[in-house]
Amino acid sequence: MSLNLKSKIQNPKSGEYQCLADLNLYDSPECTRLATQAASGRHLQVTSNQQDSAVEVYLSEDDYPGWVSLCDLGLLQSATVLYRAATFSESEIKKLLLRVIDFTQKASQQSNYYLWGGTVGPNYDCSGLMQAAFTSVGIWLPRDAYQQEGFTQPIPIAELAAGDLVFFGTSQKATHVGLYLADGYYIHSSGQDQGRNGIGIDILSEHGDPISQSYYRQLRGAGRVIKSYEPQRR
C-alpha cells in the first residue's frame, strides 16, 4: 500500500475511489464474513472509521456499507470522474428486460454455487443475481431482497410479467427474490440447505417439486422495476 493511498484513505473528505478489480466487502472489520462484492469499475466512498485491519466504506451506486481489508486497498484508485446515477423511464426499462432475463439464463449455464454476499459471477446470492442482472443493462437496484421489495412497484401475482421480481420470506420481511420468466416460472439463486445451491428455475405452484413447493409457501408478493436506484449518500 502506497503512502499516498494511505493518506487519502485516512481523510474521508478526500473522496471517491474506483475498483481496479473485483473486490470483497465484509460485514465487520475482522473481514471473516462476506457482505457483498464490488465488480471492477465500481465506485465507493471511504469513511473515517478505520480499524487495525480494515476500513469502513459504502458503495456509491447502491449506498451499501461494508469493510475493505487493508490488504485489498491496492485494488482501489482515486476516481477521476465521480459516480453519477443514470435515469431511466419506465418504458426504457421495459425494453431492456429481455436482456436482463438473458443475463440470468447465461449465468445459470456456467458452473456456479450459491454464495452469500455474491454479486460477481459465477457465484451469486439471490439478490446479488438480481442486482447483477439489472446492472448489466445499466439499471441499479438496492442490494438486499427486502430493499429490492421496498424499491419496486408492488403488483398482484396475477399480473406478473417477464422481468418482474418475486419475493419470498416471512410475514415480516422478504428474505429471498427471483426474476419472473413466464407461465409461472422464475429464475433465482437459492441456497444449499433449502434450494438448489445455485441458479435454477422453479415454479410458483403448490404442485411443483419439493423445492418449488417450499418457496411457494413463503411467497410474499411481486414487484416491478420502474426506475433505477439513485444514491442517497454523498
Order of alpha helices (4+ residues) and beta strands (2+ residues): alpha-beta-beta-beta-beta-beta-beta-beta-alpha-alpha-alpha-beta-beta-beta-beta-beta-alpha-beta
